[in-house]
């Protein structure tokens, strides 16, 4: 991914690392990311000069989640039967912001990689500018962000990946298997041949979660992460070694635009469709 880097080296220090490797290893320690790739996992006592440090004490560190979405629908949440008609009134700006808002909701939820089927250049540019990794959708892609519609408009949408994992556990999956199902892509394609795991050489796509959920701790890190993790516990999201979400902020996006532009674009779509009364 061609991104400008604000730093070569990023150290996530002092967390509980759910590696999601083949042994489902759990490591208490650090993760060093260099030039977009995981360079080391464990006790890192001598990081390279000019390393940016994130204090991950009391947090889980795991591979970023994977989801699928239809970003072209994101400005049309709640439009029901009018959705198909309104889709005909996208322009480049509305497509761009459709990509941005889906990417922002995905990142806020800990999703670092989205499978999308659209080939619209403006929409894909919106996804890229927000900082999410994207891959081409296929029939066997994982569950979407926000359900089948890719609805970004409510906090419940961002909880969808986590509720999906908790449902899998209630239906008999182990917590580790539930996590694995949303941290890897079938066929190992994450924009390259790279299954989701926290191991040296893997892509630096990571999510850091505060251990602060309402469920009581069990002592099993995988179980606790699934039970206690969620949209509100996401502290940092890293894609390709770059921080793209931090404590409610999106460093690659202008906060004022993110708050106002989706509504403006939605209203413009309604006006182009001749339905100004439905624009708010």
Residue frames as qw, qx, qy, qz and C-alpha x, y, z in Angstrom:
[[0.000, 0.890, 0.455, 0.000, 0.00, 0.00, 0.00],
 [0.455, 0.378, -0.006, 0.806, 1.50, 3.31, -1.03],
 [0.371, -0.877, -0.304, -0.033, 1.19, 5.39, 2.13],
 [0.206, 0.707, -0.380, 0.560, 3.40, 8.17, 3.44],
 [0.731, -0.341, -0.525, 0.273, 4.95, 7.05, 6.72],
 [0.231, -0.906, 0.107, -0.337, 5.21, 9.32, 9.73],
 [0.439, -0.643, 0.619, -0.101, 7.68, 6.88, 11.29],
 [0.515, 0.360, -0.759, -0.173, 9.67, 3.80, 10.21],
 [0.368, -0.015, -0.883, 0.292, 9.43, 2.01, 13.53],
 [0.562, -0.457, -0.028, -0.689, 6.41, 1.57, 15.81],
 [0.277, 0.090, -0.892, 0.346, 6.60, -0.24, 19.15],
 [0.668, -0.484, -0.225, -0.519, 3.48, -1.49, 20.92],
 [0.245, 0.377, -0.747, 0.489, 4.80, -2.03, 24.41],
 [0.130, -0.125, 0.762, -0.622, 3.66, -4.20, 27.28],
 [0.688, 0.022, -0.061, -0.722, 0.47, -5.77, 25.93],
 [0.649, -0.020, 0.751, -0.121, -1.06, -9.22, 25.79],
 [0.285, 0.433, -0.580, -0.628, -0.39, -10.38, 22.24],
 [0.785, 0.214, 0.535, -0.228, -2.96, -12.77, 20.78],
 [0.163, -0.434, 0.649, 0.604, -0.75, -13.87, 17.91],
 [0.788, 0.403, 0.191, -0.425, -3.42, -15.98, 16.13],
 [0.182, 0.519, -0.795, -0.256, -0.57, -18.11, 14.81],
 [0.661, 0.018, -0.685, -0.307, -1.09, -21.81, 14.13],
 [0.440, -0.134, -0.792, 0.401, -0.63, -22.60, 17.84],
 [0.314, -0.809, -0.334, -0.367, -2.83, -19.67, 18.97],
 [0.596, -0.085, -0.410, 0.685, 0.10, -18.51, 21.10],
 [0.229, -0.939, -0.189, -0.175, -0.36, -15.74, 23.65],
 [0.641, 0.139, -0.242, 0.714, 2.69, -13.62, 24.48],
 [0.295, -0.909, -0.208, 0.207, 3.02, -11.01, 27.20],
 [0.568, -0.277, 0.237, 0.738, 5.28, -8.39, 25.71],
 [0.099, 0.673, -0.127, -0.722, 5.87, -6.06, 22.80],
 [0.699, 0.490, 0.471, 0.222, 5.35, -5.86, 19.05],
 [0.177, -0.589, 0.288, 0.734, 7.79, -3.94, 16.84],
 [0.639, 0.647, 0.412, 0.062, 6.64, -2.90, 13.38],
 [0.283, -0.552, 0.363, 0.695, 9.23, -1.67, 10.88],
 [0.143, 0.279, -0.566, -0.763, 8.44, -0.35, 7.40],
 [0.684, 0.057, -0.195, -0.700, 4.94, -1.80, 7.54],
 [0.785, 0.031, -0.614, -0.071, 5.95, -5.31, 8.61],
 [0.752, -0.639, 0.101, -0.130, 6.10, -6.96, 12.01],
 [0.399, 0.672, -0.583, 0.223, 9.79, -7.11, 12.88],
 [0.286, 0.151, -0.844, 0.428, 9.73, -8.71, 16.34],
 [0.664, -0.519, -0.243, -0.481, 7.33, -10.01, 19.02],
 [0.781, -0.252, -0.464, 0.332, 8.26, -10.53, 22.66],
 [0.453, -0.789, -0.084, 0.405, 10.49, -8.62, 25.08],
 [0.560, 0.623, 0.092, 0.538, 12.04, -5.83, 22.99],
 [0.540, -0.692, -0.164, 0.450, 14.56, -4.03, 25.16],
 [0.318, -0.451, 0.300, 0.779, 16.55, -2.13, 22.51],
 [0.536, 0.709, 0.457, -0.036, 14.23, -0.70, 19.85],
 [0.563, 0.357, 0.227, 0.709, 15.71, 1.17, 16.88],
 [0.153, -0.265, -0.150, 0.940, 16.36, 4.91, 17.18],
 [0.293, 0.091, -0.176, -0.935, 13.37, 7.21, 16.54],
 [0.205, -0.290, -0.924, -0.143, 10.88, 4.43, 17.31],
 [0.428, -0.370, -0.026, -0.825, 7.39, 5.69, 18.09],
 [0.123, -0.023, -0.921, 0.369, 6.12, 4.12, 21.32],
 [0.587, -0.375, -0.252, -0.672, 2.53, 3.21, 22.18],
 [0.166, -0.249, 0.810, -0.505, 1.95, 2.05, 25.75],
 [0.641, -0.106, -0.574, -0.499, -0.23, -1.06, 25.37],
 [0.064, 0.076, -0.859, 0.503, -0.18, -2.07, 29.04],
 [0.383, 0.272, 0.643, -0.605, -3.53, -3.59, 30.01],
 [0.598, 0.492, -0.139, -0.617, -4.45, -4.08, 26.34],
 [0.808, 0.130, 0.556, 0.141, -4.80, -6.93, 23.91],
 [0.156, 0.616, -0.489, -0.597, -2.82, -6.73, 20.66],
 [0.671, 0.198, 0.714, 0.025, -4.16, -8.83, 17.81],
 [0.252, 0.113, 0.614, 0.739, -4.34, -8.87, 14.02],
 [0.331, 0.179, 0.006, -0.926, -6.80, -6.41, 12.55],
 [0.571, 0.322, 0.700, -0.283, -10.26, -7.78, 11.86],
 [0.041, -0.037, 0.701, 0.711, -11.48, -8.51, 8.34],
 [0.408, 0.492, 0.592, -0.491, -14.93, -7.66, 7.00],
 [0.241, 0.295, 0.656, 0.652, -16.89, -7.00, 3.84],
 [0.136, 0.610, 0.383, -0.680, -19.09, -4.04, 2.96],
 [0.378, 0.597, 0.528, 0.471, -20.95, -2.34, 0.14],
 [0.266, -0.339, -0.179, 0.885, -19.72, 1.23, 0.62],
 [0.045, -0.225, -0.459, -0.858, -21.93, 2.58, -2.15],
 [0.409, -0.604, -0.635, -0.253, -24.90, 2.06, 0.20],
 [0.459, -0.245, -0.533, 0.667, -23.40, 3.86, 3.18],
 [0.051, 0.006, 0.075, -0.996, -25.02, 7.27, 2.60],
 [0.508, -0.174, -0.454, -0.711, -28.43, 5.67, 2.08],
 [0.152, -0.102, -0.906, 0.383, -29.04, 3.98, 5.44],
 [0.200, 0.408, 0.637, -0.622, -32.74, 3.79, 6.23],
 [0.305, 0.314, -0.304, -0.846, -33.92, 4.55, 2.69],
 [0.641, 0.195, 0.678, -0.303, -35.64, 1.19, 2.26],
 [0.667, 0.485, 0.552, 0.124, -37.33, 0.76, -1.11],
 [0.282, 0.952, -0.029, -0.118, -35.88, 4.06, -2.36],
 [0.549, -0.587, 0.463, 0.374, -32.29, 2.80, -2.14],
 [0.648, 0.203, 0.585, 0.444, -32.05, 1.37, -5.66],
 [0.305, 0.867, 0.313, 0.240, -33.46, 4.55, -7.21],
 [0.240, -0.953, 0.146, 0.112, -31.17, 6.80, -5.17],
 [0.728, -0.291, 0.442, 0.435, -28.10, 4.76, -6.12],
 [0.578, 0.561, 0.399, 0.438, -28.50, 6.12, -9.64],
 [0.043, 0.961, 0.074, 0.262, -27.79, 9.61, -8.30],
 [0.711, -0.497, 0.125, 0.481, -24.29, 9.06, -6.97],
 [0.459, 0.857, -0.190, 0.138, -21.59, 11.36, -8.31],
 [0.659, 0.346, -0.494, 0.449, -17.84, 11.28, -7.72],
 [0.105, -0.492, 0.462, -0.730, -18.06, 13.23, -4.46],
 [0.783, -0.296, 0.169, -0.521, -20.80, 11.08, -2.96],
 [0.946, 0.122, -0.293, 0.059, -18.97, 7.91, -3.98],
 [0.402, 0.470, -0.526, 0.583, -15.76, 9.21, -2.43],
 [0.318, -0.417, 0.460, -0.716, -17.46, 10.00, 0.89],
 [0.927, -0.125, -0.104, -0.337, -19.29, 6.68, 0.81],
 [0.803, 0.226, -0.454, 0.311, -15.87, 5.05, 0.87],
 [0.123, 0.473, -0.488, 0.723, -14.60, 7.32, 3.62],
 [0.585, -0.396, 0.257, -0.659, -17.51, 6.74, 6.01],
 [0.972, -0.061, -0.187, -0.128, -17.44, 2.97, 5.63],
 [0.655, 0.335, -0.476, 0.482, -13.67, 2.93, 6.15],
 [0.108, -0.499, 0.424, -0.748, -13.99, 5.12, 9.25],
 [0.801, -0.313, 0.124, -0.496, -16.65, 2.91, 10.82],
 [0.936, 0.119, -0.316, 0.095, -14.63, -0.20, 9.98],
 [0.451, 0.413, -0.500, 0.613, -11.45, 1.21, 11.54],
 [0.381, -0.485, 0.316, -0.721, -13.34, 2.43, 14.62],
 [0.915, -0.193, 0.049, -0.351, -14.50, -1.17, 15.08],
 [0.550, -0.506, 0.651, 0.133, -11.02, -2.69, 14.69],
 [0.820, 0.414, 0.381, 0.103, -11.51, -3.79, 11.07],
 [0.241, -0.655, 0.402, 0.593, -8.34, -3.14, 9.06],
 [0.073, -0.144, 0.806, 0.570, -9.18, -5.01, 5.85],
 [0.579, 0.406, 0.361, -0.608, -12.41, -4.67, 3.86],
 [0.324, 0.136, 0.823, 0.446, -13.54, -6.81, 0.95],
 [0.359, 0.578, 0.172, -0.712, -15.47, -4.68, -1.53],
 [0.615, 0.347, 0.667, 0.238, -17.02, -5.51, -4.89],
 [0.304, 0.923, 0.163, -0.171, -17.27, -1.99, -6.32],
 [0.703, 0.104, 0.218, 0.669, -14.74, -0.86, -8.89],
 [0.097, 0.951, 0.206, 0.211, -15.72, 2.82, -8.71],
 [0.588, 0.328, -0.267, 0.689, -12.46, 4.78, -8.63],
 [0.163, -0.617, 0.164, -0.753, -13.77, 7.60, -6.42],
 [0.827, -0.475, -0.053, -0.296, -15.19, 5.15, -3.87],
 [0.912, -0.031, -0.205, 0.354, -11.95, 3.18, -3.71],
 [0.341, 0.499, -0.236, 0.761, -10.00, 6.41, -3.28],
 [0.481, -0.644, 0.084, -0.589, -12.18, 7.23, -0.25],
 [0.945, -0.310, -0.099, 0.022, -11.36, 3.88, 1.32],
 [0.759, 0.226, -0.190, 0.580, -7.66, 4.39, 0.64],
 [0.084, 0.637, -0.167, 0.748, -7.56, 7.95, 1.98],
 [0.669, -0.619, 0.057, -0.407, -9.15, 6.89, 5.27],
 [0.079, -0.626, 0.757, -0.171, -6.49, 4.21, 5.67],
 [0.841, -0.065, 0.471, -0.259, -8.29, 0.86, 5.50],
 [0.135, -0.287, 0.854, 0.413, -6.78, -1.98, 3.48],
 [0.734, 0.332, 0.152, -0.572, -9.06, -3.27, 0.72],
 [0.237, -0.154, 0.907, 0.310, -9.29, -6.46, -1.27],
 [0.453, 0.015, -0.522, -0.723, -11.64, -7.67, -3.99],
 [0.671, -0.089, 0.476, -0.561, -14.81, -9.35, -2.69],
 [0.314, 0.137, -0.892, -0.293, -15.44, -13.00, -3.42],
 [0.679, -0.346, -0.458, -0.457, -18.28, -15.36, -2.63],
 [0.773, -0.319, -0.498, 0.228, -16.52, -16.72, 0.46],
 [0.175, 0.487, -0.306, 0.799, -15.57, -13.41, 2.02],
 [0.235, -0.232, -0.766, 0.552, -16.20, -12.91, 5.76],
 [0.051, -0.760, -0.633, 0.140, -19.15, -11.22, 7.41],
 [0.243, 0.665, 0.163, 0.688, -19.80, -7.59, 6.50],
 [0.161, -0.077, -0.422, 0.889, -19.39, -4.57, 8.71],
 [0.340, 0.154, 0.204, -0.905, -22.80, -3.51, 9.95],
 [0.638, 0.314, 0.642, -0.286, -24.67, -6.46, 8.46],
 [0.609, 0.353, 0.612, 0.361, -25.64, -7.13, 4.88],
 [0.269, 0.918, 0.267, 0.120, -26.27, -3.47, 4.03],
 [0.582, 0.176, -0.133, 0.783, -22.93, -2.15, 5.26],
 [0.219, -0.884, -0.279, -0.306, -24.93, 0.36, 7.33],
 [0.512, 0.192, -0.374, 0.750, -22.47, 2.75, 9.01],
 [0.149, -0.632, -0.122, -0.751, -25.01, 5.06, 10.63],
 [0.680, -0.647, -0.009, -0.345, -25.38, 3.66, 14.16],
 [0.209, -0.631, 0.718, -0.207, -22.98, 2.50, 16.90],
 [0.847, -0.033, 0.480, -0.224, -24.65, -0.92, 16.68],
 [0.793, 0.591, -0.144, -0.040, -23.24, -1.30, 13.17],
 [0.242, 0.716, -0.609, 0.241, -19.71, -1.05, 14.49],
 [0.551, -0.372, 0.667, -0.336, -20.43, -3.72, 17.08],
 [0.889, 0.259, -0.109, -0.363, -21.37, -6.21, 14.36],
 [0.597, 0.430, -0.667, 0.115, -18.01, -8.03, 14.09],
 [0.053, -0.315, 0.770, -0.552, -17.83, -8.44, 17.85],
 [0.708, 0.017, 0.358, -0.609, -21.41, -9.59, 18.20],
 [0.814, 0.353, -0.390, -0.248, -20.77, -12.03, 15.36],
 [0.371, 0.373, -0.796, 0.299, -17.87, -13.58, 17.30],
 [0.329, -0.167, 0.668, -0.646, -19.90, -13.79, 20.49],
 [0.824, 0.167, 0.032, -0.541, -22.71, -15.48, 18.58],
 [0.686, 0.382, -0.618, -0.042, -20.25, -18.02, 17.19],
 [0.082, 0.291, -0.820, 0.486, -19.10, -18.83, 20.73],
 [0.588, -0.008, 0.445, -0.675, -22.68, -19.25, 21.94],
 [0.859, 0.298, -0.147, -0.390, -23.23, -21.64, 19.03],
 [0.972, -0.171, 0.144, 0.077, -20.30, -23.82, 20.07],
 [0.642, 0.603, -0.235, 0.411, -17.15, -22.36, 18.47],
 [0.656, -0.399, -0.242, 0.593, -14.13, -21.82, 20.69],
 [0.039, -0.939, -0.058, 0.338, -13.24, -18.18, 21.30],
 [0.351, -0.487, 0.549, 0.582, -9.91, -18.68, 19.52],
 [0.369, 0.289, 0.773, 0.429, -11.69, -20.08, 16.46],
 [0.140, 0.877, 0.454, -0.068, -14.17, -17.19, 16.49],
 [0.172, -0.837, 0.204, 0.478, -11.33, -14.69, 16.57],
 [0.410, -0.211, 0.698, 0.548, -9.49, -16.55, 13.81],
 [0.387, 0.564, 0.700, 0.203, -12.57, -16.39, 11.58],
 [0.143, 0.961, 0.235, 0.034, -12.47, -12.59, 11.59],
 [0.275, -0.828, 0.352, 0.339, -8.71, -12.04, 11.62],
 [0.356, -0.233, 0.757, 0.495, -7.87, -14.02, 8.48],
 [0.580, 0.467, -0.156, -0.649, -9.08, -14.09, 4.90],
 [0.900, 0.136, 0.413, -0.038, -9.95, -17.33, 3.14],
 [0.786, 0.540, 0.063, 0.294, -7.06, -18.25, 0.91],
 [0.645, -0.400, -0.012, 0.651, -4.64, -16.05, 2.81],
 [0.354, 0.497, 0.288, 0.739, -5.26, -12.97, 0.67],
 [0.256, -0.823, -0.309, 0.402, -4.90, -9.72, 2.61],
 [0.256, 0.938, -0.159, -0.169, -3.78, -7.60, -0.29],
 [0.285, 0.619, -0.731, 0.033, -0.99, -10.13, -0.66],
 [0.789, -0.086, -0.608, -0.021, -0.19, -13.66, 0.48],
 [0.126, 0.299, -0.582, 0.745, -0.45, -12.99, 4.20],
 [0.510, -0.544, -0.655, -0.120, -2.85, -14.62, 6.65],
 [0.251, -0.797, 0.094, -0.542, -3.71, -12.58, 9.71],
 [0.831, -0.396, -0.285, 0.267, -1.28, -13.29, 12.53],
 [0.157, -0.948, 0.261, -0.088, 1.14, -11.37, 14.73],
 [0.891, -0.167, 0.242, 0.347, 4.45, -12.93, 13.71],
 [0.221, -0.625, 0.384, 0.642, 7.71, -11.52, 12.33],
 [0.178, -0.047, 0.740, 0.647, 7.42, -10.88, 8.61],
 [0.123, 0.630, 0.763, 0.073, 3.64, -10.48, 8.61],
 [0.078, 0.628, 0.254, 0.732, 1.89, -7.28, 7.62],
 [0.174, -0.075, -0.516, 0.835, 1.70, -4.60, 10.28],
 [0.434, -0.398, -0.358, -0.725, -2.11, -4.55, 10.42],
 [0.348, -0.141, -0.795, 0.476, -2.98, -4.57, 14.13],
 [0.392, -0.689, -0.235, -0.563, -5.67, -3.55, 16.58],
 [0.257, 0.103, -0.683, 0.676, -5.04, -2.64, 20.22],
 [0.503, -0.575, -0.473, -0.440, -7.99, -3.14, 22.56],
 [0.185, -0.438, 0.547, -0.689, -8.35, -1.91, 26.12],
 [0.384, -0.207, -0.897, 0.071, -9.38, -4.74, 28.45],
 [0.125, 0.012, 0.382, -0.916, -12.37, -2.91, 29.82],
 [0.446, -0.232, -0.609, -0.614, -15.55, -4.72, 28.78],
 [0.596, -0.407, 0.195, -0.664, -18.44, -5.53, 31.11],
 [0.931, -0.072, -0.339, -0.114, -18.02, -9.32, 31.09],
 [0.632, -0.695, 0.343, 0.007, -16.02, -10.74, 34.03],
 [0.277, 0.656, -0.695, -0.098, -12.45, -11.79, 33.25],
 [0.979, -0.077, -0.039, -0.185, -11.95, -15.55, 32.94],
 [0.536, -0.589, 0.557, 0.235, -8.17, -15.79, 32.66],
 [0.666, 0.249, 0.595, 0.375, -8.42, -17.15, 29.09],
 [0.091, -0.442, 0.174, 0.875, -7.17, -14.27, 26.86],
 [0.061, -0.132, -0.726, -0.672, -9.04, -15.42, 23.75],
 [0.200, -0.599, -0.775, -0.008, -12.28, -15.87, 25.68],
 [0.205, -0.664, -0.315, 0.646, -11.88, -12.53, 27.45],
 [0.089, -0.235, 0.372, 0.894, -11.09, -10.67, 24.22],
 [0.144, -0.330, -0.761, -0.539, -14.22, -11.99, 22.49],
 [0.297, -0.651, -0.687, 0.125, -16.43, -11.43, 25.56],
 [0.300, -0.731, -0.230, 0.568, -15.04, -8.05, 26.62],
 [0.289, -0.147, 0.387, 0.863, -13.85, -6.54, 23.33],
 [0.287, 0.744, 0.603, 0.000, -15.87, -4.27, 21.12],
 [0.338, 0.748, 0.204, 0.533, -16.11, -0.98, 19.29],
 [0.288, -0.927, 0.025, -0.240, -15.76, 1.07, 22.47],
 [0.765, -0.549, 0.239, 0.238, -12.61, -0.74, 23.57],
 [0.756, 0.429, 0.133, 0.477, -10.60, -0.07, 20.37],
 [0.376, -0.789, 0.026, 0.485, -7.71, 2.19, 21.36],
 [0.025, 0.646, -0.500, -0.576, -5.45, 2.12, 18.29],
 [0.862, 0.378, 0.337, -0.005, -5.68, 0.67, 14.81],
 [0.197, -0.633, 0.555, 0.502, -2.56, 0.24, 12.71],
 [0.834, 0.486, 0.259, -0.040, -2.58, -0.51, 8.98],
 [0.732, 0.544, -0.077, 0.403, 0.69, -1.12, 7.15],
 [0.614, -0.114, -0.308, 0.718, 2.56, 0.12, 10.21],
 [0.008, 0.317, 0.028, 0.948, 0.72, 3.47, 10.22],
 [0.053, 0.366, 0.717, -0.591, -1.66, 4.61, 12.98],
 [0.099, -0.300, -0.564, -0.763, -5.01, 5.19, 11.26],
 [0.518, -0.668, -0.338, -0.412, -7.25, 5.35, 14.33],
 [0.426, 0.075, -0.591, 0.681, -6.26, 6.61, 17.76],
 [0.106, -0.345, -0.617, 0.699, -8.62, 7.26, 20.65],
 [0.277, 0.739, 0.525, -0.320, -11.54, 8.41, 18.54],
 [0.153, 0.797, -0.236, -0.534, -9.43, 10.29, 15.98],
 [0.845, 0.379, 0.310, 0.216, -8.59, 9.45, 12.37],
 [0.392, -0.600, 0.231, 0.658, -5.16, 10.98, 11.70],
 [0.329, 0.071, 0.637, 0.694, -5.62, 10.78, 7.93],
 [0.002, 0.671, 0.638, 0.379, -8.97, 12.58, 7.90],
 [0.018, -0.287, 0.156, -0.945, -10.08, 16.11, 8.71],
 [0.007, -0.296, -0.857, 0.423, -12.46, 15.80, 11.69],
 [0.316, 0.412, 0.201, -0.831, -14.78, 18.60, 10.62],
 [0.447, 0.270, -0.575, -0.630, -15.28, 17.13, 7.18],
 [0.240, -0.050, -0.969, 0.003, -15.96, 13.67, 8.55],
 [0.107, 0.368, 0.694, -0.609, -18.71, 15.09, 10.76],
 [0.346, 0.555, 0.158, -0.740, -20.40, 17.25, 8.12],
 [0.206, 0.382, -0.631, -0.643, -19.64, 15.94, 4.64],
 [0.047, 0.162, 0.979, 0.117, -21.61, 12.64, 4.71],
 [0.201, 0.624, 0.620, -0.431, -24.83, 14.49, 5.54],
 [0.203, 0.646, -0.177, -0.714, -24.17, 17.09, 2.87],
 [0.102, 0.239, -0.832, -0.490, -23.56, 14.41, 0.24],
 [0.124, 0.354, 0.920, -0.109, -26.68, 12.49, 1.27],
 [0.237, 0.688, 0.348, -0.591, -28.76, 15.65, 0.94],
 [0.177, 0.539, -0.470, -0.677, -27.28, 16.32, -2.50],
 [0.027, 0.017, 0.960, 0.277, -28.22, 12.82, -3.65],
 [0.181, 0.563, 0.749, -0.298, -31.83, 13.38, -2.58],
 [0.214, 0.700, 0.009, -0.682, -31.91, 16.70, -4.41],
 [0.110, 0.352, -0.727, -0.579, -30.59, 15.12, -7.59],
 [0.018, 0.222, 0.970, 0.093, -33.28, 12.44, -7.21],
 [0.285, -0.400, -0.350, -0.798, -35.97, 15.11, -6.83],
 [0.642, -0.543, -0.539, -0.049, -36.73, 14.20, -3.19],
 [0.187, 0.526, -0.380, 0.737, -35.40, 17.11, -1.10],
 [0.619, -0.545, 0.088, -0.559, -37.84, 16.39, 1.74],
 [0.972, -0.211, -0.102, 0.030, -36.05, 13.08, 2.50],
 [0.577, 0.599, -0.352, 0.429, -32.55, 14.58, 2.68],
 [0.193, -0.684, 0.459, -0.533, -32.21, 15.08, 6.45]]
